[in-house]
């Protein structure tokens, strides 16, 4: 407890005075699980860190468990410990970081996904929702397939030149293994990373991206800069 109290509220820590209002705690749990995990210590005045304790920790623990079960989807039951500190009872809620996205049931998936930004909870925008979905599927942004783009847009000669310099051969299967190409049904299409590295017409395929020339190991290529 002393180690926790020595920290300030932030990305992975929040203090709550009591459980009189459960929804803010539920939103914080959702934000933690979607972002980096974290701890919520109940029985602490959040600004001054004054230790006020919890009057009926067992009853509050039951209320919290019911709220988490009823209001969070997919189902999530964080660890809740009742701790004794200087004669007062505290509740420590430990939230893991899991692949989701997790959301507040009454608000739905489109408006009920929260993420942690500093010491605040924010509703995830569409870009963050997409990122959380990719994380749950173990897909990186650069490996996202582009179903409407032909694999012919990949400059195989450029890719081949790069690998020949490294003493390796390149073919379609190797580009798929590297994530440069992706299988979508029966088709093989480029990924975002594949277009950015070896695309013949990057600006037309990814008009919202800013392309900046760079050089990797003496070979002209490109890197992606988020706009």
C-alpha positions in Angstrom: 0.0 0.0 0.0 2.8 2.4 0.8 4.3 1.8 -2.6 1.0 2.6 -4.3 0.4 5.7 -2.2 3.8 7.0 -3.2 2.7 7.1 -6.8 0.5 9.6 -8.5 -2.7 8.8 -10.4 -1.9 8.1 -14.1 -2.1 5.6 -16.9 -2.1 2.6 -14.5 -3.3 3.9 -11.2 -6.5 5.5 -9.9 -7.7 6.3 -6.4 -11.4 6.3 -5.4 -12.9 7.5 -2.1 -15.7 4.9 -2.1 -18.1 2.8 -4.2 -21.1 5.1 -4.0 -21.0 5.5 -7.8 -20.0 2.4 -9.6 -20.1 3.5 -13.2 -16.9 5.6 -13.0 -15.1 2.6 -11.5 -16.4 0.4 -14.3 -15.3 2.8 -16.9 -11.8 2.9 -15.4 -11.6 -0.9 -15.3 -12.6 -0.9 -19.0 -10.0 1.8 -19.8 -7.3 -0.1 -17.9 -8.0 -3.5 -19.5 -8.0 -1.9 -23.0 -4.8 0.1 -22.5 -2.1 -1.3 -20.2 -3.8 -2.8 -17.1 -3.7 -1.0 -13.8 -4.8 -0.7 -10.1 -7.7 1.0 -8.5 -7.4 1.6 -4.8 -10.8 2.3 -3.1 -10.8 4.1 0.3 -8.4 6.9 -0.7 -9.3 10.5 -1.4 -8.1 10.9 -5.0 -6.7 14.4 -4.7 -5.2 14.6 -1.2 -4.5 10.8 -0.9 -6.2 11.0 2.5 -6.9 7.5 3.8 -10.7 7.3 4.6 -11.2 3.5 4.3 -14.2 1.5 3.2 -17.0 1.0 5.8 -18.3 -2.4 4.5 -15.7 -3.9 2.2 -17.4 -7.2 1.8 -20.7 -5.6 0.6 -18.8 -3.3 -1.7 -16.8 -6.2 -3.1 -20.0 -8.0 -4.0 -21.5 -4.8 -5.6 -18.3 -4.3 -7.7 -18.3 -7.9 -8.9 -22.0 -7.7 -9.9 -21.3 -4.4 -11.7 -18.4 -5.8 -13.6 -20.3 -8.9 -14.6 -23.5 -6.9 -15.6 -21.9 -3.9 -17.3 -18.7 -5.1 -19.0 -18.4 -7.1 -22.2 -16.7 -9.5 -22.9 -17.0 -10.8 -19.4 -14.3 -9.6 -17.1 -13.8 -10.2 -13.4 -10.7 -8.3 -12.0 -9.0 -9.4 -8.9 -10.4 -7.6 -5.8 -8.5 -7.8 -2.5 -9.7 -6.5 0.9 -6.7 -5.0 2.6 -6.2 -3.8 6.2 -4.2 -0.6 6.5 -3.7 1.2 9.8 -7.0 -0.1 11.1 -8.9 0.8 8.0 -10.2 -1.4 5.2 -9.3 -0.7 1.6 -10.2 -2.4 -1.7 -7.6 -3.0 -4.3 -8.9 -3.8 -7.8 -6.2 -5.2 -10.1 -7.0 -5.1 -13.8 -4.9 -7.0 -16.3 -4.3 -5.9 -19.9 -6.2 -8.2 -22.2 -7.1 -8.2 -25.9 -10.7 -6.9 -26.4 -12.0 -4.4 -27.1 -13.9 -4.4 -23.8 -16.8 -2.0 -23.6 -19.6 -0.7 -21.4 -22.7 -2.7 -22.3 -25.3 0.1 -22.1 -23.3 2.3 -24.5 -22.5 -0.5 -26.9 -19.3 -1.4 -28.8 -19.4 1.8 -30.9 -19.6 4.3 -27.9 -18.7 2.2 -24.8 -15.0 1.4 -25.4 -12.8 3.4 -23.1 -9.0 3.8 -23.1 -6.6 5.4 -20.7 -5.0 8.7 -21.5 -2.8 10.0 -18.6 -5.1 9.9 -15.6 -8.3 10.2 -17.6 -10.7 7.8 -19.4 -11.5 8.6 -23.0 -14.0 7.0 -25.4 -12.1 5.3 -28.1 -12.4 6.8 -31.6 -12.7 4.6 -34.7 -9.0 4.5 -35.3 -8.4 3.3 -31.7 -11.2 0.7 -32.1 -9.5 -0.6 -35.2 -6.2 -0.8 -33.4 -7.8 -2.7 -30.5 -9.4 -5.2 -32.9 -6.0 -5.7 -34.7 -4.4 -6.3 -31.3 -7.0 -8.9 -30.4 -6.3 -10.7 -33.7 -2.5 -10.3 -33.3 -2.4 -8.2 -36.5 0.0 -5.2 -36.7 -1.1 -2.1 -38.5 1.4 -2.6 -41.3 0.2 -6.2 -41.9 -3.4 -5.0 -42.5 -4.4 -6.3 -45.9 -5.7 -4.1 -48.7 -8.4 -6.3 -50.4 -9.1 -3.7 -53.2 -5.4 -3.6 -54.3 -3.8 -6.0 -56.7 -0.6 -7.8 -55.8 0.8 -6.4 -59.1 1.1 -3.0 -57.3 4.0 -4.5 -55.4 7.4 -3.8 -57.1 8.8 -7.4 -56.9 12.0 -6.3 -58.6 12.6 -3.7 -55.8 11.9 -6.4 -53.1 14.1 -8.9 -54.9 17.0 -6.5 -55.1 16.8 -5.9 -51.4 16.9 -9.6 -50.5 19.5 -10.5 -53.1 21.8 -8.0 -51.4 21.2 -10.0 -48.2 22.0 -13.3 -50.0 18.3 -14.4 -49.9 15.8 -15.3 -52.6 12.3 -13.8 -52.7 9.1 -15.2 -53.9 5.4 -14.8 -53.2 5.4 -17.2 -50.3 8.2 -15.4 -48.6 6.5 -12.1 -49.0 3.4 -13.6 -47.4 5.5 -14.9 -44.5 7.0 -11.5 -44.0 3.5 -9.9 -44.0 4.2 -7.8 -47.2 1.5 -9.8 -48.9 -1.6 -11.2 -47.3 -4.1 -13.9 -48.2 -7.7 -12.8 -48.3 -9.9 -15.7 -49.3 -8.5 -17.1 -52.5 -6.7 -13.8 -53.4 -3.2 -12.6 -52.5 -3.2 -8.8 -51.9 -0.6 -6.4 -50.6 -0.5 -5.2 -46.9 -0.2 -1.6 -45.9 3.4 -2.2 -45.1 4.0 -4.0 -48.4 2.7 -1.0 -50.3 4.7 1.5 -48.2 7.9 -0.5 -48.7 7.5 -1.8 -52.3 4.4 -0.2 -53.8 4.6 1.1 -57.3 1.9 3.8 -56.7 1.9 4.5 -52.9 0.3 8.0 -53.0 -2.7 6.8 -55.1 -3.3 3.6 -52.9 -2.8 5.4 -49.6 -3.8 9.0 -50.3 -4.0 9.9 -46.5 -0.4 8.8 -45.9 2.5 11.1 -46.1 5.4 9.3 -47.8 9.0 10.3 -47.0 11.9 8.9 -48.9 14.6 7.2 -46.8 17.4 4.8 -47.5 17.7 1.4 -45.9 21.0 -0.4 -46.4 21.8 1.7 -49.5 18.4 0.9 -51.2 15.9 3.6 -51.8 12.6 2.8 -50.1 9.9 4.6 -48.1 8.6 5.0 -44.5 5.1 5.8 -43.3 4.4 8.9 -41.3 1.0 9.2 -39.7 -0.8 12.3 -40.8 
